[in-house]
Amino acid sequence: LAAEGLRFENAYCTPLCGPTRCLFLTGRYAFRTGGFTNQSAHDPTPEKEISVAKVLKGAGYATAHAGKWRQVGGSPDQWGFDEYITDPTASGFYWTKTYTLNGKQVQKDQEVYYHDEMFNFAADFMNRHKDGPFFLYFALHLVHAPILRTPDSKPDSNHYSDNIAYMDKLVGKLVAELEKLKLREKTVVLFSCDNGTPGQGATIGGRSIHGKKGQMLDGGSHVPLVASWRGTTPAGKVTKDLTDFSDLLPTFAELAGTKPPQDRVIDGRSFAHLLK
């Protein structure tokens, strides 16, 4: 994705997953919405806030959510997602017999790897909407504790490495599906993470990371961000421009030919021009 797209060196979210998802959905900082922590991330509700999904629905997009949702108030359909798949409990989001599909609990006879179910859902959604614009929010739990085996794990393998490899595999399968549908040149793919590293003392390129997940330091909120749109994004480029997750809503709105909500403060600024 980076080889065909644009990599942001200074991209930031919040140091926790719940507040980051609130920031992404609304384009508004936590002091406006109340989504400060994982415990208060349910305070921004679809009755109070307008989500990126509703903005894109208004521009004629089909919308879908797959994966992690917890902490955020309400359900994905209330926030404007036409279709969704989520895990229903705080445990069992890797290997499970149950998950929620469009508001109904699915019960399996034997354990399935939930992320494979996510991919199957996403591929089906893209195939059914290949002739019109769509927006897919694919929220992997990978890589998140508990670090368990994947379907590809060997008996003596390192499961943390396995989780990273499986995340990469699923992202690759999504891109391959776009290729198959001949949509790669019509689709912007953004890859990022919802908080920084969980460990202290970690290094990148021999340099120590300052801070960790849960801390308002660089290591807690500095995340990768890659935007890849074959034939449009400048291939293999790197930008040092500062951006954060509040910028995603106005960026998607501009790309869809519409505007962010006009009746409230949107903290983000579109970086659509950088993608072109």
N, C-alpha and C positions, 0 to 999 in steps of 0.2 A: 504493500500500500504506500509506504513512504517513497519507494523508488519511482512510483507513478504519480506521486502527489506532493503535498506540502506538509512539512513537519514544523510544528510550533515548539520552540525551545523554552518559551516562557508562558506556559498554560497553567492555570490554577483552578482548583475547585475549592471545596471546604475540606477540613480534615476528617470528616465523618460522612458515611454513605447517605444517611437520611437527609441531612441538610443539603448535601450536594444535589440530590434528586429534586428537592424543593426548588433549589436555585435553577436547575436545568428546566424544570417544568414551567416555572413562572417568569424567568428572566429578572427576578427581583431578589434583592439581598434579604437576609434573615431578619434584620431590624424592621423591615416592612411587613414580612409575612408571619413572623413568629417561629419559623422553622430553624431554631438555633442548634438543637441537639437531636440525637436519635429518639429521645423521649418526647420532644416537642415537635418533631417533624410532621406529626399528624395535625398540628394546629392550622397550617394552611390547607383549607378545604376547597373543593370545587365550587362551593357556594360563595366563597370569598375571593377566589383567584381565577384567572383565565390561563389555561395551559397552552403549551406549544401545540398539543394535539388539536385543541379547539380552533386555534388560529389557522392551522393547516386544513382542517375540515372545512372551514369557511372559504378556503381557496380551492375546494373541490378534491382534496386528497382523501383517499382511504387511509385509515390509521390503525396500527396494531402495536400492542405491547407484548413482549415475551420475556419472562424471567422475573428477576427480583423486583418486588414492589414494596415490601414491608416497611414500616415506619411512616410512610406517607399516608395521610388521611384519605378516606374514601377508597373506592375501587377504580381500576383503570377506565372502565366504561363511563363512570361519573366525570372523569377528567377529559373525556373526549375520544377515547380509543374505541373504535368500532368493534374490535376483537381483541382478546387477550388470553394468555396462559400465565398462571402464577403458581408458586408453591404455597400451600395453605398454612404451613406451620413454620416455627423457627428452626426446627430440625428436619432432617430428611430432604434437604434440597439438592442432594446429589443422587442418592439411591432411595427410591420411594415407591410406594404402591398407590399413592394418591396425589392428585394435583387439581387445580381449579382451571376449568376451561369455559370462558364466557359466562362466569357466574355459577357454573355447575361443577360439582365434585366428580372427578373421574376416578374410578376405582379399578386398579389393575389386579390380575390374578397373581402376578409375581412382580418382584422389584424391577423397575426400569431405571435407567440413568436419565434423570430429569432433563439434563441439557440436550440429550438427543431428542426428547419429546419437544423441547423448545425449537430445535432446528427444524423438525418435521412440520411443526405449526408454522414457522416463519416461511419455509419453502412453499408450503401450500398457499399461504397468504399472498406471496409474491406471484406465484403462478396464476392465481385467480384475478390478480389486479395488474397484470403485466401490460395491459393496454391503456391504463390510466395512471395518473400520478398516485404514488403511495408513500407513506411514512412509516418506517418500522423502527421501533425502539427495542433493541435486543440487549437485555440487561443480564449478562452472565453473572453467576455467583463466583465463577472461577476468576481469580484464585482467592479463596476465603476459607478460614478455618470452619469446621474441622477439615484438615487436609486428608482426604480419603483416596482410595484407588480410583482409577478411571477404567472404562472398558478396555483400554489399551495397556493397562499396567501389567508388568510381569511380577512374579512373586517376590523378587528381591529388589525391585526398582525403587527409586526415590520418588515418593508420591508428590512432593512439591514440584519437582521437575515435570512429573507426569501431568499435573494439573495445568502448568503453563503450556506444555505441548498440546494438551487437549483443547485449551482455549484457542490456541493458534490454529488448530485443525478446524474447529467450528467456524472461526472467522473466514478461513480459507474456503470452507464449503459454502458459506453464504455468498462469497464473491464468485465462486464457480457457478452457483445457481444464477446469479446475475449474468454471467457470461453465456450460460446456456439459453437464457431468455433473451439474449441480445440487448441487454439493458445496461451494460457496463458504462457505455458512453453517455447514458442518460441519467445516471445515478450518482449522487454524492455519497461517499462512504466516509463516516467519521469514526475514528477509534480513539477511545480515551479510557480513563479510570476514575473511580469516584472518591478516592482519597490517596494520600501518599503511602509510603512504606510503613509496615507495622513494626519494623525492628529499629532499634537504636544501634549505632555503631556500624551501620551498613555503609558501603562505599560504591561509588560509580566512577569508573576510570581512575581509581586510586584516590579519589577525593571523598572525604567523609561527608555523609548527609547530616545536615543540622536539623534535628527534630524528627518526629515520627507521627504516625496516625494518631489523631486526637489532640495534637498540639498545634497551636497557631504559629508554627515555624515552617520554614521552607520544606522540610522533609514530610510535613503533614499534609501539605496541600499542592505541592508542585507535581504535576502529572504529565504523562505523555499525551500528545494530541496530534493525530495525523488526519489530514483531509485528502481524500483521493477521488478524483473525478476524471477518468481517462479522457484525454483529448481536450480537457479544459484547464485543470489545475496545472501549474508549472511543474514538470516532472523533476523529482529529486531535489527540490528547493527547500531551504530552511529559512524560517523567519524568526527574528528575535522580538517581534512585536508582542506586547503584553496582551493576554486575553484571559478570560475566565468563563465559567459555565453560564454566567448571566448573558453572555454574548451569543449563545446558541439559539435562543428563541428569535431574536431579531435577525440573525443570519438566515435561519430557515425561512422566516417570513419573507425576507427580501428575495431569496432564491425562488420562492413560490409565487412571487408577484403580488404579495399582499403586505399589510402593515401590522406591526405589533399592536396590542390594545392601546387605544388612544385616551382612555378614561382613567389612567393610573400611571404612576412613574414606572418605567421599565429601565432598570439599571444597565442592561447590556447595550452594546453597540455592535452593529453588524460587521463581520469581517468577510462578507461575500465578495467584495472587490479583490481581496487577496487570493481567493480561489480562482479568480478569472485572470 
